[in-house]
Amino acid sequence: MKRLLLLACVLLMSFRQENDFFQKLVTRAVEQTSHKVRYDPAYVQIPYPNGDVPANTGVCTDVVIRAYRGLNIDLQKEVHEDMLAHFDKYPKLWNLKKPDSNIDHRRVPNLMTFFERKGAMLKVSDKGEDYTPGDLVTWNLQNRNSVSGITHIGILINQKSADGKRLMVAHNIGAGNVIEDILFSYTIIGHYRYKK
């Protein structure tokens, strides 16, 4: 009986820690939407590790990268190290011969591959209840089931749509960092829950 009680306590503590992590991630994602950011997909040479493009610029991936960086997780470093070790597992959409720490983590297909390789992939669904705050969702904006189209990523937050059926999304789709009701507006091609 004592072992079962101890196991239950350990599981509860683990659940609380994980829940706290994703609540903090949501807070960081929402905080990103308070910054005036101009959408700018330009290639920029940045420091490594913990490099970032200028704070007043960014794309959809930068919302995710900056939210995780607020929790001391450097996706630039994490993705780069995984690509160095497993370059053959990553998409070959840019004709690169080797990883590039300036841009690789800022590309949605690379993030999708990284999250899948880290065991963070969840079921893609058309039901709002299958998604929770802190989840990452990727879309194909051309409504095709492929990562070769125009891809996009956002973080689900703890605010619901006006009808209460969907979580809102913190993202940057071209008009800066915003919170919008877009979960089912495009074809979902990935669903992830990543904690290092």
KOLKE-515042 format. One record per atom (N, C-alpha, C, O, CB): x, y, z. Coordinates in steps of 0.02 Angstrom, whole numbers, padded with zeros to 5 digits, always signed. Glycine has a CB too. Example, Ala and Ser with C-alpha at 12.3 -4.5 7.8 and 13.67 -1.06 7.14 Angstrom:
REM KOLKE-515042
+00660-00284+00390
+00615-00225+00390
+00660-00165+00390
+00712-00166+00423
+00565-00224+00452
+00642-00112+00354
+00684-00053+00357
+00645+00002+00394
+00670+00057+00402
+00704-00030+00286
//
This chain:
REM KOLKE-515042
+00041-00060+00000
+00000+00000+00000
+00043+00063+00000
+00029+00112-00035
-00047+00000+00060
+00097+00062+00041
+00141+00120+00043
+00175+00133-00024
+00183+00190-00044
+00195+00110+00097
+00193+00078-00059
+00224+00086-00125
+00176+00117-00175
+00195+00160-00215
+00249+00018-00151
+00113+00096-00173
+00063+00124-00218
+00052+00198-00203
+00045+00239-00249
-00003+00086-00212
+00049+00215-00139
+00040+00284-00120
+00100+00326-00142
+00091+00382-00167
+00030+00290-00044
+00161+00300-00133
+00221+00335-00154
+00221+00345-00230
+00238+00399-00254
+00284+00297-00132
+00204+00293-00267
+00201+00296-00340
+00149+00349-00362
+00162+00387-00408
+00184+00228-00370
+00092+00350-00329
+00040+00400-00345
+00066+00470-00332
+00052+00516-00372
-00024+00387-00304
+00102+00481-00278
+00130+00547-00262
+00181+00568-00314
+00182+00626-00336
+00162+00546-00192
+00224+00521-00334
+00275+00536-00385
+00242+00555-00451
+00262+00603-00484
+00322+00476-00394
+00191+00517-00471
+00156+00531-00533
+00121+00598-00531
+00121+00635-00580
+00106+00476-00548
+00091+00614-00475
+00056+00678-00467
+00106+00737-00471
+00092+00787-00503
+00018+00681-00400
+00163+00729-00438
+00214+00781-00441
+00240+00790-00512
+00250+00846-00535
+00272+00765-00393
+00251+00735-00547
+00274+00738-00616
+00223+00773-00661
+00241+00814-00703
+00288+00667-00643
+00159+00757-00651
+00105+00789-00689
+00104+00864-00676
+00097+00904-00722
+00037+00757-00672
+00110+00883-00612
+00109+00954-00594
+00168+00991-00625
+00160+01047-00650
+00110+00962-00518
+00227+00960-00624
+00286+00992-00653
+00277+01002-00728
+00294+01055-00755
+00349+00951-00638
+00252+00951-00762
+00241+00956-00834
+00188+01009-00848
+00196+01049-00894
+00219+00888-00863
+00134+01008-00810
+00081+01058-00820
+00108+01128-00808
+00091+01174-00845
+00022+01043-00772
+00149+01137-00756
+00180+01202-00742
+00223+01224-00801
+00222+01283-00820
+00223+01199-00678
+00261+01178-00830
+00303+01194-00887
+00262+01222-00944
+00278+01275-00972
+00343+01132-00910
+00208+01188-00962
+00168+01209-01019
+00128+01273-01004
+00114+01312-01049
+00120+01154-01040
+00110+01284-00941
+00079+01347-00923
+00129+01405-00932
+00110+01458-00956
+00054+01345-00849
+00191+01393-00913
+00243+01444-00922
+00256+01456-00997
+00267+01513-01018
+00308+01422-00886
+00255+01402-01037
+00265+01409-01109
+00209+01452-01139
+00222+01496-01180
+00267+01340-01143
+00147+01440-01118
+00091+01480-01141
+00100+01553-01122
+00089+01598-01162
+00024+01453-01112
+00121+01565-01060
+00133+01634-01037
+00185+01668-01081
+00176+01726-01100
+00156+01634-00964
+00238+01632-01098
+00291+01659-01141
+00266+01672-01211
+00284+01721-01243
+00351+01612-01143
+00223+01627-01236
+00195+01636-01304
+00150+01698-01306
+00154+01738-01352
+00156+01573-01325
+00107+01705-01256
+00063+01763-01253
+00104+01826-01246
+00088+01877-01277
+00013+01757-01193
+00156+01823-01206
+00199+01882-01197
+00231+01903-01263
+00240+01963-01275
+00254+01867-01146
+00246+01855-01307
+00274+01871-01372
+00227+01915-01413
+00250+01956-01453
+00289+01807-01411
+00162+01908-01403
+00114+01947-01442
+00109+02019-01419
+00076+02060-01452
+00045+01915-01439
+00142+02037-01364
+00142+02106-01342
+00199+02146-01374
+00203+02207-01365
+00149+02108-01265
+00243+02112-01411
+00299+02145-01445
+00280+02163-01516
+00248+02124-01551
+00361+02100-01444
+00299+02222-01538
+00287+02243-01607
+00342+02210-01649
+00401+02226-01644
+00289+02322-01614
+00321+02164-01692
+00368+02126-01733
+00345+02130-01806
+00287+02115-01822
+00372+02052-01709
+00391+02150-01848
+00378+02151-01920
+00396+02083-01949
+00451+02057-01937
+00418+02209-01955
+00350+02054-01988
+00364+01990-02020
+00421+01999-02070
+00417+02039-02116
+00300+01962-02056
+00475+01960-02059
+00533+01966-02102
+00568+01898-02106
+00602+01878-02059
+00581+02021-02076
+00560+01863-02162
+00590+01796-02169
+00662+01797-02195
+00688+01744-02212
+00548+01755-02215
+00694+01854-02197
+00762+01859-02225
+00812+01815-02187
+00807+01806-02127
+00785+01932-02223
+00859+01789-02225
+00915+01752-02196
+00959+01802-02160
+00980+01853-02188
+00955+01712-02250
+00975+01787-02096
+01016+01831-02055
+01068+01789-02020
+01052+01737-01991
+00973+01872-02004
+01131+01811-02021
+01182+01776-01982
+01173+01797-01910
+01170+01856-01894
+01253+01793-02009
+01169+01747-01866
+01158+01760-01796
+01209+01721-01754
+01237+01672-01778
+01085+01739-01775
+01221+01743-01693
+01268+01707-01649
+01243+01636-01636
+01184+01621-01646
+01279+01745-01582
+01288+01594-01613
+01270+01526-01593
+01310+01509-01531
+01370+01523-01529
+01284+01474-01650
+01280+01480-01479
+01207+01468-01470
+01172+01531-01446
+01202+01585-01439
+01196+01411-01419
+01106+01524-01434
+01063+01578-01410
+01061+01638-01457
+01051+01694-01434
+01086+01600-01343
+01069+01626-01521
+01065+01680-01570
+00992+01697-01585
+00948+01655-01577
+01102+01661-01634
+00982+01758-01607
+00914+01779-01625
+00919+01834-01678
+00967+01872-01680
+00875+01805-01563
+00869+01836-01720
+00864+01891-01768
+00845+01954-01729
+00827+01949-01670
+00811+01876-01825
+00850+02014-01759
+00831+02074-01723
+00762+02068-01690
+00716+02040-01721
+00832+02135-01769
+00755+02092-01630
+00694+02083-01589
+00631+02111-01622
+00576+02088-01606
+00703+02115-01522
+00638+02159-01667
+00579+02188-01699
+00561+02153-01764
+00517+02177-01801
+00591+02262-01712
+00594+02097-01779
+00578+02058-01839
+00567+01986-01819
+00585+01965-01764
+00635+02063-01891
+00538+01948-01864
+00529+01877-01851
+00477+01846-01896
+00444+01880-01935
+00509+01866-01779
+00470+01781-01890
+00421+01741-01927
+00386+01695-01877
+00397+01701-01817
+00454+01700-01985
+00345+01650-01902
+00307+01606-01857
+00352+01566-01811
+00337+01558-01752
+00263+01559-01897
+00407+01540-01837
+00451+01499-01796
+00483+01539-01740
+00498+01512-01687
+00506+01469-01839
+00493+01604-01751
+00524+01645-01699
+00479+01653-01638
+00505+01661-01582
+00542+01713-01727
+00414+01651-01647
+00368+01652-01589
+00382+01591-01545
+00387+01596-01484
+00293+01653-01613
+00388+01533-01578
+00401+01470-01542
+00471+01471-01511
+00479+01455-01452
+00395+01409-01590
+00521+01491-01550
+00590+01492-01526
+00597+01538-01465
+00628+01520-01415
+00638+01515-01582
+00567+01596-01469
+00573+01645-01415
+00534+01623-01353
+00555+01636-01296
+00550+01714-01438
+00477+01591-01363
+00439+01566-01305
+00480+01513-01268
+00484+01514-01207
+00371+01537-01328
+00509+01466-01305
+00550+01414-01273
+00613+01444-01242
+00635+01422-01189
+00569+01360-01325
+00642+01494-01275
+00702+01525-01247
+00686+01556-01179
+00729+01559-01135
+00731+01578-01295
+00625+01581-01171
+00604+01608-01107
+00602+01556-01052
+00598+01573-00993
+00536+01640-01113
+00605+01492-01071
+00607+01437-01023
+00676+01403-01023
+00684+01346-01002
+00552+01386-01038
+00725+01440-01049
+00795+01416-01052
+00804+01355-01096
+00848+01313-01083
+00818+01399-00983
+00764+01350-01149
+00774+01297-01199
+00791+01333-01264
+00751+01370-01292
+00709+01251-01207
+00851+01320-01289
+00875+01352-01349
+00864+01305-01409
+00904+01260-01421
+00951+01372-01343
+00810+01317-01446
+00795+01273-01503
+00847+01280-01558
+00857+01234-01597
+00726+01290-01531
+00880+01337-01562
+00935+01344-01611
+00987+01290-01597
+01008+01254-01642
+00966+01415-01608
+01009+01285-01535
+01060+01237-01515
+01034+01165-01520
+01068+01121-01546
+01084+01251-01443
+00973+01154-01495
+00944+01086-01495
+00937+01059-01566
+00956+01002-01580
+00876+01086-01459
+00909+01100-01610
+00899+01077-01680
+00966+01069-01714
+00977+01020-01749
+00854+01128-01719
+01011+01117-01705
+01076+01113-01738
+01114+01050-01717
+01142+01015-01760
+01118+01175-01722
+01115+01035-01653
+01151+00975-01630
+01120+00912-01658
+01156+00865-01676
+01151+00972-01554
+01053+00910-01661
+01021+00850-01689
+01034+00844-01763
+01044+00789-01789
+00945+00852-01675
+01035+00901-01798
+01049+00899-01870
+01122+00880-01883
+01135+00845-01932
+01034+00967-01901
+01168+00902-01841
+01238+00881-01850
+01244+00805-01845
+01282+00774-01883
+01283+00915-01797
+01208+00776-01798
+01212+00704-01787
+01170+00663-01836
+01185+00605-01849
+01192+00688-01716
+01117+00693-01862
+01068+00655-01902
+01045+00696-01963
+00985+00698-01977
+01008+00635-01860
+01091+00726-01998
+01073+00771-02054
+01030+00735-02106
+00986+00765-02137
+01136+00798-02087
+01043+00671-02116
+01006+00632-02167
+00932+00624-02149
+00893+00606-02193
+01038+00564-02175
+00913+00635-02088
+00843+00627-02067
+00801+00690-02079
+00739+00688-02075
+00840+00609-01992
+00833+00745-02096
+00799+00809-02104
+00781+00822-02177
+00814+00796-02222
+00841+00866-02076
+00728+00862-02188
+00707+00876-02257
+00763+00908-02299
+00805+00944-02273
+00646+00923-02257
+00762+00893-02362
+00812+00919-02409
+00779+00971-02455
+00788+00968-02516
+00844+00862-02450
+00742+01016-02426
+00703+01064-02466
+00745+01125-02486
+00722+01165-02528
+00643+01087-02427
+00804+01134-02458
+00843+01195-02469
+00911+01179-02501
+00953+01224-02505
+00854+01232-02404
+00922+01118-02524
+00984+01097-02557
+01046+01112-02517
+01099+01129-02544
+00989+01132-02624
+01041+01105-02451
+01100+01116-02408
+01142+01052-02405
+01116+00996-02408
+01078+01137-02337
+01206+01062-02399
+01253+01005-02394
+01269+00989-02321
+01295+00935-02306
+01317+01020-02432
+01253+01037-02276
+01267+01028-02205
+01221+01075-02166
+01192+01121-02194
+01343+01042-02188
+01215+01063-02100
+01172+01107-02059
+01197+01179-02059
+01257+01192-02067
+01169+01080-01988
+01151+01225-02048
+01166+01296-02045
+01131+01324-01983
+01070+01333-01982
+01143+01334-02110
+01169+01338-01931
+01141+01360-01867
+01108+01429-01870
+01074+01450-01823
+01195+01361-01813
+01117+01465-01925
+01084+01530-01934
+01010+01523-01951
+00971+01568-01935
+01120+01569-01987
+00990+01469-01983
+00923+01466-02012
+00886+01400-01998
+00824+01400-01999
+00927+01477-02085
+00920+01345-01987
+00887+01280-01984
+00829+01277-01934
+00776+01250-01950
+00937+01227-01966
+00838+01306-01875
+00787+01304-01824
+00729+01351-01840
+00676+01348-01807
+00817+01323-01756
+00737+01394-01889
+00685+01442-01908
+00643+01416-01967
+00604+01454-01995
+00717+01509-01927
+00650+01353-01984
+00613+01322-02039
+00564+01271-02010
+00584+01225-01974
+00660+01289-02090
+00500+01279-02026
+00448+01236-01997
+00460+01162-02010
+00456+01123-01963
+00379+01256-02026
+00476+01140-02072
+00488+01068-02082
+00544+01040-02038
+00541+00983-02017
+00504+01055-02155
+00595+01081-02025
+00649+01058-01980
+00624+01051-01908
+00640+01002-01874
+00709+01106-01983
+00584+01099-01885
+00556+01093-01818
+00511+01032-01813
+00513+00997-01763
+00517+01157-01799
+00471+01020-01864
+00427+00961-01864
+00468+00897-01857
+00452+00853-01817
+00385+00958-01929
+00522+00893-01896
+00566+00834-01893
+00597+00828-01824
+00599+00773-01795
+00620+00837-01946
+00622+00883-01797
+00653+00882-01731
+00603+00859-01678
+00620+00814-01638
+00679+00952-01713
+00543+00888-01677
+00493+00869-01626
+00474+00795-01633
+00465+00760-01583
+00431+00913-01630
+00467+00772-01694
+00451+00701-01704
+00507+00657-01679
+00496+00606-01646
+00436+00687-01778
+00569+00676-01696
+00627+00636-01674
+00633+00634-01598
+00659+00586-01570
+00692+00663-01705
+00609+00686-01564
+00613+00689-01491
+00551+00658-01457
+00543+00663-01397
+00620+00761-01469
+00509+00625-01496
+00451+00590-01468
+00395+00636-01446
+00355+00617-01403
+00473+00549-01410
+00392+00696-01474
+00342+00745-01453
+00280+00746-01498
+00235+00787-01487
+00373+00814-01452
+00277+00702-01547
+00221+00704-01594
+00157+00676-01563
+00158+00625-01529
+00239+00664-01657
+00102+00711-01575
+00036+00691-01552
-00010+00681-01612
+00007+00697-01669
+00006+00743-01504
-00068+00654-01599
-00118+00641-01651
-00144+00706-01680
-00160+00753-01644
-00176+00598-01624
-00149+00708-01747
-00182+00764-01780
-00257+00748-01781
-00277+00693-01797
-00155+00775-01854
-00297+00797-01762
-00368+00786-01755
-00406+00848-01778
-00378+00903-01782
-00386+00769-01682
-00470+00839-01793
-00513+00896-01810
-00560+00912-01752
-00611+00945-01762
-00553+00882-01874
-00543+00887-01692
-00583+00899-01633
-00545+00945-01585
-00489+00930-01566
-00602+00833-01598
-00576+00999-01565
-00544+01047-01521
-00521+01018-01455
-00471+01040-01428
-00591+01103-01508
-00558+00969-01429
-00541+00941-01364
-00477+00899-01365
-00452+00880-01312
-00598+00899-01339
-00451+00884-01424
-00390+00845-01429
-00327+00887-01422
-00271+00862-01426
-00388+00808-01495
-00335+00952-01412
-00279+00998-01408
-00279+01032-01339
-00331+01046-01311
-00282+01051-01464
-00218+01044-01313
-00212+01076-01248
-00164+01135-01251
-00121+01138-01295
-00188+01025-01195
-00171+01183-01205
-00125+01240-01204
-00052+01217-01199
-00035+01172-01161
-00142+01286-01145
-00010+01248-01239
+00060+01229-01242
+00076+01183-01300
+00134+01173-01316
+00080+01195-01178
+00024+01155-01332
+00036+01114-01391
+00060+01157-01449
+00041+01216-01454
-00028+01075-01412
+00101+01128-01491
+00124+01161-01552
+00086+01129-01610
+00078+01069-01613
+00202+01153-01562
+00063+01171-01656
+00027+01146-01714
+00060+01175-01776
+00080+01233-01778
-00048+01165-01711
+00066+01132-01827
+00092+01154-01892
+00038+01144-01944
-00002+01098-01941
+00157+01116-01912
+00038+01190-01993
-00012+01188-02045
+00022+01193-02113
+00078+01218-02119
-00063+01246-02036
-00013+01170-02165
+00004+01185-02234
-00046+01237-02256
-00106+01222-02259
+00004+01121-02280
-00024+01296-02271
-00069+01351-02288
-00100+01344-02357
-00146+01380-02375
-00032+01416-02284
-00073+01297-02397
-00101+01286-02463
-00153+01230-02463
-00176+01208-02515
-00046+01269-02512
-00171+01207-02402
-00221+01154-02393
-00205+01090-02431
-00249+01057-02459
-00287+01179-02416
-00141+01072-02431
-00120+01007-02456
-00085+00970-02400
-00053+01001-02358
-00073+01015-02519
-00092+00905-02399
-00061+00865-02346
+00012+00851-02362
+00030+00794-02379
-00099+00799-02335
+00054+00902-02358
+00124+00896-02375
+00163+00948-02337
+00137+01002-02322
+00134+00902-02451
+00226+00933-02322
+00269+00984-02291
+00306+01024-02344
+00345+01068-02328
+00320+00951-02243
+00293+01010-02409
+00329+01046-02461
+00292+01110-02481
+00319+01149-02521
+00338+01001-02522
+00233+01123-02456
+00197+01184-02471
+00219+01240-02424
+00273+01237-02396
+00121+01174-02466
+00176+01289-02415
+00191+01344-02369
+00170+01321-02299
+00111+01312-02285
+00153+01410-02389
+00220+01311-02256
+00206+01285-02189
+00205+01341-02137
+00234+01395-02148
+00259+01232-02170
+00172+01327-02082
+00163+01377-02029
+00161+01340-01962
+00143+01282-01959
+00098+01418-02040
+00181+01375-01908
+00180+01346-01841
+00154+01398-01791
+00165+01458-01799
+00250+01321-01821
+00120+01374-01740
+00096+01417-01686
+00091+01378-01621
+00096+01316-01620
+00028+01447-01704
+00081+01415-01567
+00074+01385-01500
+00003+01396-01476
-00022+01452-01476
+00126+01416-01450
-00029+01341-01455
-00097+01347-01427
-00092+01377-01357
-00049+01358-01317
-00133+01279-01426
-00138+01423-01343
-00136+01456-01278
-00200+01439-01239
-00242+01401-01263
-00130+01533-01287
-00206+01466-01178
-00261+01447-01134
-00321+01494-01141
-00359+01503-01093
-00237+01447-01062
-00330+01524-01199
-00390+01563-01215
-00429+01525-01268
-00400+01494-01312
-00371+01636-01239
-00495+01529-01263
-00537+01493-01311
-00568+01540-01362
-00573+01600-01351
-00592+01454-01274
-00589+01510-01417
-00624+01547-01470
-00690+01573-01442
-00712+01551-01388
-00636+01501-01531
-00723+01618-01477
-00785+01649-01454
-00839+01597-01440
-00879+01606-01395
-00811+01699-01506
-00840+01542-01479
-00891+01490-01468
-00868+01438-01417
-00905+01391-01402
-00907+01456-01534
-00806+01446-01390
-00781+01401-01338
-00759+01332-01363
-00747+01288-01322
-00832+01392-01287
-00754+01323-01428
-00740+01256-01456
-00666+01244-01473
-00645+01187-01483
-00781+01245-01517
-00627+01297-01477
-00558+01291-01498
-00513+01335-01455
-00534+01387-01429
-00551+01310-01572
-00451+01313-01447
-00400+01354-01416
-00375+01406-01466
-00371+01392-01526
-00342+01311-01388
-00359+01464-01441
-00330+01516-01483
-00255+01500-01495
-00226+01460-01459
-00339+01586-01451
-00226+01533-01544
-00158+01520-01565
-00117+01584-01562
-00137+01636-01588
-00156+01490-01636
-00058+01579-01531
-00008+01633-01534
+00037+01617-01593
+00067+01563-01596
+00033+01640-01466
+00043+01665-01640
+00081+01651-01701
+00097+01716-01737
+00077+01770-01716
+00042+01603-01747
+00134+01709-01792
+00150+01765-01836
+00142+01738-01907
+00185+01702-01932
+00223+01794-01824
+00088+01757-01939
+00074+01732-02007
+00087+01786-02059
+00073+01776-02118
+00003+01707-02012
+00112+01844-02037
+00128+01896-02084
+00113+01966-02058
+00140+02015-02084
+00092+01885-02147
+00070+01970-02009
+00050+02036-01982
+00079+02048-01912
+00053+02088-01874
-00026+02041-01979
+00133+02013-01896
+00163+02019-01830
+00137+01966-01782
+00095+01925-01800
+00149+02088-01801
+00162+01968-01721
+00143+01919-01670
+00073+01935-01644
+00061+01989-01618
+00194+01918-01611
+00027+01887-01652
-00043+01898-01633
-00072+01834-01602
-00042+01780-01606
-00085+01919-01694
-00130+01843-01571
-00170+01786-01547
-00233+01784-01591
-00268+01834-01597
-00188+01793-01470
-00246+01726-01621
-00304+01720-01666
-00336+01652-01660
-00306+01604-01634
-00282+01732-01739
-00397+01648-01684
-00436+01586-01687
-00425+01555-01756
-00466+01563-01801
-00512+01599-01674
-00368+01518-01763
-00352+01490-01829
-00340+01414-01827
-00318+01386-01877
-00292+01525-01858
-00352+01382-01771
-00333+01312-01764
-00355+01269-01823
-00316+01230-01849
-00363+01283-01700
-00417+01277-01845
-00442+01236-01900
-00451+01276-01965
-00488+01255-02009
-00508+01205-01881
-00416+01331-01971
-00422+01372-02031
-00382+01345-02090
-00397+01360-02147
-00400+01442-02017
-00332+01304-02076
-00289+01275-02127
-00281+01201-02113
-00302+01176-02061
-00219+01311-02130
-00251+01165-02160
-00239+01094-02152
-00185+01082-02100
-00128+01102-02109
-00220+01061-02219
-00202+01050-02045
-00154+01033-01993
-00111+00975-02017
-00137+00923-02037
-00189+01016-01925
-00044+00984-02014
+00001+00931-02035
+00046+00907-01979
+00086+00862-01988
+00044+00955-02093
+00039+00938-01920
+00080+00916-01863
+00051+00942-01797
+00023+00996-01794
+00152+00939-01871
+00059+00901-01746
+00035+00917-01678
+00087+00890-01630
+00102+00831-01630
-00038+00886-01664
+00115+00934-01588
+00171+00915-01545
+00163+00944-01475
+00129+00994-01465
+00238+00939-01576
+00196+00911-01428
+00199+00935-01359
+00271+00922-01336
+00288+00866-01318
+00145+00899-01311
+00312+00974-01338
+00384+00965-01327
+00406+00997-01262
+00393+01055-01247
+00423+00996-01384
+00439+00955-01223
+00473+00977-01162
+00539+00941-01159
+00541+00879-01163
+00430+00964-01098
+00593+00978-01153
+00660+00947-01152
+00670+00908-01088
+00722+00878-01078
+00715+00999-01159
//
